Amino acid sequence: MESITKWFQSVIFHPVPELDNAAIPGKPSGKLRLTPEQLLTVIHSRELADWSLQAARYLQAPRLKRGPGGRPVIYQDSSILQMAIVQAIWRKSYEQIVDYVASHAGLASELGFGTRTISQGQYWERRMALGIWPFLFFFLALVFQLLRLGVIRGQELIVDSSLLTAWRKHDPGATRQKYAGKKAVFGYKVHTVLCHQVDLPLFVLVTPAHVHDSQVGWLVVLATALLFGLKVLVVYADAAYFDRRMFQIVHDFLGAHPAIEFNLRKAGKKKLATLEFLHQWQRLVTAPRTAIERHFAWMKRYFGLKFFQCFTYPRVMQFVLLTYIAALAVAFAADRYQRPDLYRRRSSVLAHL
């Protein structure tokens, strides 16, 4: 397992840089109220952004060589990436974040803009040109830092998904999904692997809404374990993940316990419903899974996961990654200030702009 993990990490990306994550003397109680400049400094955003862009170059298609003439490139990709993270954390529109950076020299300097800041149109184009990979690697880098700090342990994993309604009715990347007794949803599905010990995400993947959980669940669990070299003890999942591949990956490959709920409504299982140990098994599996339901509710309400105004798969995936980066950045900053009670308290960690 360890040798496979090292090979997998070497293929995907270079080792994440070791950063100075020493504790910062802070308030023993009350709110932190960190400004964007302070938050970027605390989470080492510049170093992580440079590493993310470097790692993304190995997976992105090479760009065409720049021809003669034209306007020279003034703003670095790392500045665009960090600006998008600030925009997602404070939930600002394109116009609001551009105006805020232009009027705050300290933040502009921290982002690497200098005296001249970017316009709204060019920022939108440069952000879309980055694609998905830099944001995914930045998210993974934050997970690595939290693992090194011991905030995330990754011994008990929970996997589940949540539907997101598409912003446009004719989104080419979205599909329709209908459950029994419920209204059909046209949109996307966010598959998440959660660390049960601290209720923070380890991995996230967006698919069209019609993709069944059993087709993706085993893949995201396997990718999470290999990326971070986790020694998984148990994996919790609902009946949608009751699949042969899921059991093989969790039990045979990872050597973990698959605590996967079964569906008694299926034919041949109704007779087992009267057995007491099966009811006890359901209670054992269902209780931890409520944590990921709270996670989705927390992300949608406080980080605006469901309030996106974009379409096509790359843009939605980028938005979801930025939203998850915001959640990890809050937890990372709270731990640097020795405030474990604020891991999931966005309003207490961030200053109001």
Secondary structure as GFF3:
##gff-version 3
##sequence-region A 1 353
A	DSSP	alpha_helix	2	12	.	.	.	ID=ss1
A	DSSP	alpha_helix	36	42	.	.	.	ID=ss2
A	DSSP	alpha_helix	45	56	.	.	.	ID=ss3
A	DSSP	alpha_helix	77	89	.	.	.	ID=ss4
A	DSSP	alpha_helix	94	103	.	.	.	ID=ss5
A	DSSP	alpha_helix	105	111	.	.	.	ID=ss6
A	DSSP	alpha_helix	120	130	.	.	.	ID=ss7
A	DSSP	alpha_helix	133	149	.	.	.	ID=ss8
A	DSSP	beta_strand	156	165	.	.	.	ID=ss9
A	DSSP	beta_strand	175	177	.	.	.	ID=ss10
A	DSSP	beta_strand	185	195	.	.	.	ID=ss11
A	DSSP	beta_strand	200	208	.	.	.	ID=ss12
A	DSSP	alpha_helix	213	228	.	.	.	ID=ss13
A	DSSP	beta_strand	234	237	.	.	.	ID=ss14
A	DSSP	three_ten_helix	239	241	.	.	.	ID=ss15
A	DSSP	alpha_helix	244	247	.	.	.	ID=ss16
A	DSSP	pi_helix	248	253	.	.	.	ID=ss17
A	DSSP	beta_strand	257	260	.	.	.	ID=ss18
A	DSSP	three_ten_helix	270	274	.	.	.	ID=ss19
A	DSSP	alpha_helix	276	302	.	.	.	ID=ss20
A	DSSP	alpha_helix	313	336	.	.	.	ID=ss21
A	DSSP	three_ten_helix	340	342	.	.	.	ID=ss22
A	DSSP	alpha_helix	346	349	.	.	.	ID=ss23
###
